[in-house]
Amino acid sequence: MIKLSKSIAYWGNDDFSSALKKELVELGVNSIPIQEAATPGKFINDSEIGITILTVSENRLNIEVKVGVIFSEVQWGYCCGEEEPMISNAYCEMYLSINKSTSEVEFELL
């Protein structure tokens, strides 16, 4: 289970969104479940991702966050000879539910 303990430490102040974006970027594409958002026949490039915080709310147990994720896709096999693989930008939205007590996060691809 992934924990966002750095972000939870900032909950309730103005730096929460910045801390969350930074922590998600640090997790990287291998920890954030965005592979299902990839275009068929393309793979997620393991380079840096971009995070946009779209909405934030809370209930008694969780912090609920909707984020936009910008990432790169690679189409292998598209190139011939010494050509570079085709890389394109992609976007998806995710819903995060962060438990306030444990800082464990559940991801849902929208």
Beta strands, then each sheet from edge to edge (+ up, - down):
strand 1: 43-44
strand 2: 50-58
strand 3: 62-75
strand 4: 86-99
strand 5: 105-109
sheet 1: 1+ 3- 2+
sheet 2: 1+ 3- 4+ 5-
end
